[in-house]
C-alpha cells in the first residue's frame, strides 16, 4: 500500500495538498464542486453519508470504499478532494491507513467516529496524524439530519485546508507540576478560539505556556464527548494543567479550561475571582461552543485584563467577539495565513480590525504572555 500511495504523489512534493491539482485533471469534473470519497465498512453508514452530502450542490460523492485497500484504488482512480474516513475497518484500521496516506499522499481527511470515550481518544490520534476534522458518526438514518449540516461544513472546511506530510508525533516525557494552590495569583485572563486545524495549533500555543501561566479559557469546535479526551491529551503534554470546563470552575493561574462540546463557555467575574459558566443556548455561527460567546463574555468581564488569540478555522466565529475584546482594552492576536490550516476565522477578525497583531503560530504564545506581564506591571 505504501508503494502505491507514494506513486500517487507524483510531483506533488511541495508540502501542500495534492488533491486539488490532481483532481482538476479528472474528466467531467465540475468547477467549484468538492469531490468526496466515503470510506466506511458499513453499507448503512456509507449510504447515510452519501445521501447527506449529496443534498448540497457544492459537494459530490464520487465514490465509496469498504476498507483502506479499496480506498487506495479509488483515490488513484477518482482523485477526490476530500476523504471521509471510518476508524474501525477490516483488513487495515483507519489510523494505520491515515498514517500511510499522510506520509505518502497527504490530502484532506474528515474522520467519522462514534461517540464513545475510546473512539474519541482514537479520533484525537487521527487529528495528530493529520486528519483535518472529526465529526460524530450517525448511528442510523434517523440521526442523519442531526449530522448532515455538520458533515457538509466539515467537508467544506477540509477542502480549503492546507495539508502537509506528517510523521508519527512523539509525546514529551511526563513532568512534575506544582499544585495550583501554590501558584501566585494574577487577575489576567487568556482567551483562545480555534476550529479546523485548531487541535494542533492549540497544542503548539499551550506547550509554550509556563506552569504558572494566567488562567486560560478555550473554545475549540469539536463534537460532544470529544473535548474531554482533547483536554486530557493537552494536559499530558503541557506544563500547565488542562481540563474540560465544568460549570462553576474557577479560572486560576496554571489552569486552562476547554469548553465542553455541545455547551457554550462564558467567563464571569465573582468578586476578585474569575468563574467559568457552562451553558446551553442556541448555536452561534452554527457552533456550540462558539468562540464569539466566550470572547464577548471575556470582553464584558475582564476588559483590559484579558489577552486573546483567534487561531486557524473555517468561518467567522470569534471575529466580532475579538473586536469587542479589543474595544474593551484587551490585547488581541490573529494567526497569520501562512501558518493556518484554514485561514477563515483569523481572516474575518483581521477584516474587522479586531487583531492588534497578526502573527505566525509559533509567536502567538510569547506575544500573549508578554502582554499579560507588561499589563501586570503597568
Buried (B, 14 or more C-beta within 10 A) or exposed (E): BEEBBEEBBEEBEEEBBBBBBBBEEBEEBEEEBBBBBBBBBBEEBBBBBBEBBEEBEEBBBBBBBBBBBBBBEBBBEBBBBBBBBBBBBEEBBBBBBBBBBBBBBBBBBBBBBBBEEEBBBBBBBBBBBBBBBBBBBBBEEEEBEEBBBBBBBBBBBBBBBBBEBBEEEEEEEEEEBEEBEEBEEBBBBBBBBBBBBBBBBBBBBBBBBBBBBBBBBBBBBBBBBBBBBBBBBBBEBBBBBBBBBEEEBEBBBBBBBBBBBBBBBBBBBEEEEBBBBBEEEEBBBEBBBBBBBBBBBBBBBBBBBBBBBBBBBBBBBBBBBBBBBBEBEBBBBBBBBEBBBBBBBBBBBBEBEBBBBBBEBEBBBEBBBEBBEEBEEE
